[in-house]
Each structure stands twice: as C-alpha cells, then as structure tokens.
Amino acid sequence: MIDDLFCDLDSKDQRREVLTDGALILHGFARGETAGLLAAIGEVIAAAPFRRMLTPGRLRMSVAMSNCGPLGWLSDRQGYRYAPLDPDSGQPWPMMPELFAQLAERAAAAAGFPGFAPDACLINRYEVGSKLSLHQDKDETDFGAPIVSVSLGLPAVFLFGGLKRNEPTTRVPLVHGDVVVWGGPARLRYHGVQALKDGRWPETGNCRINLTFRKAGPPDGR
C-alpha cells in the first residue's frame, strides 16, 4: 500500500512548483508517456542490465543503475566519472531513445532552459530501503545545462538542499510522472532521495525508476 504521506496528492496534478530560483517541479509532466518510457527502459536494460556499483570507498550502492546515451555515469574504486563504454560488456551504452531526449528537452524548456540536449541518461532502480545520499552533480564537463529528473513508479521523498552539504534540506514528495528540473543558480545544489518505503505500483511493482538526464560532455560535443 502506498505510504499515507502521498494519499492527498492528485496523480493527475500538473502544477508547476518552484523550489528555488532555477529549480522547479513539473507535477505529472511525464505521466502520459508511461507506457512508452517503460518499454524503452526495458530495451535499454536488456542490453545494459541494472547493476549496483561500488563507491570509491568500496561500498556497494543500494540503488541499481544503468545508462543510455553517448556517455554513461560510473562509480568504482577509481572514482566517479562518465565513460562511453559499459564496463560490464565493453560495448557502447545503448543509444538514448528518442522519446527520452524529447521528454528531457520539453521538460527543460518548460522550466526555462530551452535547447537542452542531454548526452547521458542515468537510469536508477530504487527498491524498498534504497536511498541516495546528499550529493552534488559535479562530474560533468560543464555546468551550464540543467538536470532533468523523471520519477516513475512508487512515490519517494526527494531531498533538495543548498550549495553546502550542511545547509537545510527541503523534503519534496514526488509521485509517478513528476519531473524535477534544476539549473542555473541551482545547478550545484545538494540533493538526494530518502529510503524508499514499501508499496506497489501497477507498472513497476515494488520499485521506483528514475531517469536523470544531463549534458555530461563538453558544450560543443567534442
């Protein structure tokens, strides 16, 4: 059963909620594309299966991950970075589905960041108890492009902080189809996800899938 914390949230709500200058939530923005998004995710993970990566400190992450697009985000004993090849297969990451790129571009434009062209999509699978500690997205070459984060499946609590780790965080309830966009003055704000609570969602079962789109390579693509 979905946590009562979210019982009063209208899943069809498509409000724009401003978190801070440069960051907002597009409630329900991706809901109408559920079937296509989940089908595309299935194709990606058939070629690049989910895996729980190691941190540089040799801890196993609780969130399972995969990638698509020209660049994929990696974590291992060598550190955090982007790479064009899947280390498990030695092959390029699967191509980013056109539906993904179009959704990310539309969401970024709706949030005031036109012309967004992501070259990396990190696909996270949260199971019950999985969480993401507060961190900054700073492994990219350039911070001029925004970040677009799409929530699918079980609800979660997104933590949105300041430019320093010890600044207060805002607890942001997210439900299926919500899209969070942050860039400009908010681009390097700390963020994370609280431990996922038990529940079931018709299309994803007892997990949450998150798509995070970034422009990881140089602005000119070289």
C-alpha positions in Angstrom: 0.0 0.0 0.0 1.4 3.4 -0.9 2.5 5.4 2.0 -0.2 7.7 3.5 2.2 10.6 3.1 1.2 10.7 -0.5 -2.5 9.9 -0.3 -3.6 13.5 -0.7 -1.5 14.1 -3.8 -3.5 14.2 -7.1 -1.7 12.0 -9.6 -3.2 14.0 -12.4 -2.0 17.3 -11.0 0.2 19.2 -13.5 1.1 22.2 -11.4 4.5 23.9 -11.6 6.0 24.2 -8.2 9.0 26.4 -7.7 11.6 25.1 -5.2 14.0 27.9 -5.5 15.5 30.2 -8.2 16.4 27.8 -11.1 14.6 24.7 -9.7 11.0 23.6 -10.0 8.8 20.5 -10.2 6.6 19.8 -13.2 3.9 17.7 -11.5 2.6 14.9 -13.7 4.6 16.1 -16.7 5.6 12.6 -17.8 2.5 10.7 -16.7 1.0 10.5 -20.2 4.2 8.8 -21.6 4.3 6.0 -19.0 3.9 3.1 -21.4 6.5 4.3 -23.9 9.0 5.2 -21.2 8.8 1.8 -19.5 9.0 0.0 -22.8 12.1 2.0 -23.8 13.7 1.3 -20.3 13.1 -2.4 -20.9 15.0 -2.3 -24.2 17.9 -0.4 -22.6 18.4 -2.7 -19.6 18.1 -5.8 -21.9 21.4 -4.5 -23.4 22.9 -2.9 -20.3 21.4 -4.7 -17.2 20.9 -2.9 -13.9 23.9 -3.2 -11.5 24.7 -2.0 -8.1 28.0 -0.1 -8.5 30.8 0.2 -5.9 31.7 3.6 -4.5 35.4 4.6 -4.4 35.4 3.6 -0.8 34.4 0.0 -1.9 30.8 0.2 -0.6 28.0 -1.3 -2.6 25.3 1.2 -3.6 21.8 0.4 -2.6 20.4 1.8 -5.9 20.8 -0.3 -9.0 21.8 1.6 -12.1 22.2 1.6 -15.9 22.8 4.2 -18.6 21.9 5.1 -22.1 23.3 7.7 -24.5 26.8 8.6 -25.7 28.1 8.8 -22.1 27.3 6.8 -19.0 27.9 7.6 -15.4 30.2 5.2 -13.5 31.3 4.6 -9.9 34.1 2.2 -8.9 37.3 2.2 -7.0 38.8 4.6 -9.5 36.2 7.2 -8.7 33.1 8.9 -10.2 33.2 9.7 -13.9 31.5 9.4 -17.3 32.6 6.9 -20.0 31.3 5.9 -23.4 31.6 2.2 -22.8 29.7 -0.1 -20.4 32.5 -1.7 -18.3 30.4 -4.9 -17.9 30.2 -5.6 -21.6 32.9 -3.4 -23.1 30.3 -2.1 -25.6 29.0 1.4 -26.0 26.0 2.2 -23.8 22.6 1.7 -25.6 21.5 4.7 -27.7 19.3 7.1 -25.9 15.7 6.5 -27.0 14.3 9.5 -28.9 11.3 9.6 -26.5 13.8 10.1 -23.7 15.6 13.0 -25.4 12.3 14.7 -26.5 10.9 14.5 -23.0 14.0 15.9 -21.4 14.1 18.7 -23.9 10.4 19.6 -23.4 10.7 19.5 -19.6 13.8 21.7 -19.6 12.1 24.2 -21.9 9.0 24.3 -19.7 11.3 25.1 -16.7 13.0 27.9 -18.5 16.0 26.1 -20.0 15.4 25.9 -23.8 17.7 23.9 -26.1 18.7 21.2 -23.7 20.3 18.3 -25.5 21.3 15.6 -23.0 24.1 13.1 -23.9 23.7 11.0 -20.8 20.7 9.3 -19.1 21.3 7.5 -15.8 18.5 5.0 -15.0 18.2 4.3 -11.3 16.1 1.5 -9.8 15.1 2.0 -6.2 13.8 -1.0 -4.3 12.4 -0.8 -0.8 15.0 0.6 1.5 17.1 2.0 -1.3 18.3 5.6 -0.9 20.6 8.2 -2.4 22.7 10.3 0.0 23.0 14.0 -0.4 25.4 14.9 -3.2 26.2 17.4 -5.9 26.1 16.5 -9.6 29.6 17.8 -10.5 31.2 15.1 -12.7 30.0 16.8 -15.8 32.4 18.9 -18.0 30.2 22.0 -18.0 27.5 23.2 -15.5 25.7 25.4 -18.0 23.0 22.8 -18.8 20.2 21.9 -16.3 19.5 18.5 -14.8 16.1 16.8 -15.6 14.9 14.1 -13.3 11.8 11.9 -14.1 10.1 9.8 -11.5 8.2 6.6 -12.4 6.6 4.1 -10.1 6.5 4.2 -6.3 6.4 7.6 -4.6 9.6 8.9 -3.0 10.8 11.9 -0.9 13.3 14.0 -2.8 15.7 16.0 -0.6 16.8 19.3 -2.0 19.4 21.3 -0.2 21.7 24.2 -0.6 25.2 24.8 -2.1 26.8 23.4 1.0 26.2 19.9 2.4 25.3 21.2 5.9 22.6 23.6 4.7 19.0 22.7 5.5 17.1 20.4 3.1 13.6 20.6 1.8 11.6 17.3 1.7 9.8 17.1 -1.6 7.2 14.3 -2.1 7.3 13.0 -5.7 4.9 10.7 -7.4 4.7 8.8 -10.7 5.1 11.2 -13.6 6.7 14.1 -11.7 9.7 15.8 -13.3 12.2 17.9 -11.4 14.4 20.4 -13.2 17.2 22.4 -11.7 19.9 24.5 -13.3 21.4 28.0 -13.4 21.9 29.2 -9.8 20.5 25.9 -8.5 22.7 23.6 -10.7 25.1 22.6 -7.9 22.6 22.3 -5.0 22.9 19.2 -2.9 20.1 16.6 -3.4 19.3 13.1 -2.5 16.4 10.6 -2.0 15.1 9.2 1.3 14.9 5.4 1.7 12.1 4.1 -0.4 9.1 2.9 1.5 7.2 -0.3 0.8 4.4 -0.3 -1.7 3.3 -1.4 -5.2 2.8 0.4 -8.4 0.9 -1.3 -11.3 3.6 -0.8 -13.9 6.7 -1.1 -11.8 5.8 -3.4 -8.9 7.6 -2.6 -5.6 10.2 -0.2 -7.0 10.7 3.3 -8.3 12.5 4.1 -11.6 14.2 7.4 -12.0 15.6 8.9 -15.2 18.2 11.6 -14.8 19.2 13.5 -17.9 22.5 15.5 -18.1 24.8 17.2 -20.6 28.0 15.5 -19.4 30.4 16.1 -22.2 31.8 19.4 -23.5 29.2 22.0 -24.6 30.3 21.7 -28.2 30.1 17.9 -28.2 33.8 17.4 -28.8 
